[in-house]
Amino acid sequence: MELRFWSDPETGLPHIYDHGVTEAEVREVLSRSAEEFPGDDRSRIRVGQTEAGRYLQVVYVPDADRQDAFVVTAYDLTPKGKHAYRRRQRRKRR
């Protein structure tokens, strides 16, 4: 999967850097099994955990072929969001 990242116009760097997230972490969340929800317009929201244990929410727009994606932003889940994610994961295992 090829990923493109939205760049901050002021710095020219990917916007995810503003949230302390790396491209590798985004790839991990998008490549592993995780929860996915529809976002605004054609965007998708994926919530998942990196190999290092970090819980992230990634907002992206898949290309028409669903093989590539444009990543808008990614950030850490809030404590409340992390708790809800873990609870949903426990329920799925039952």
Buried (B, 14 or more C-beta within 10 A) or exposed (E): EEBEBBEEEEEEEBBBBEEEBEBEBBBBBBEEEBEBEEBEEEBBBBBBBBEEEBBBBBBBBBBEEEEBBBBBBBBBBEEEEBEEBEEEBEEEEE
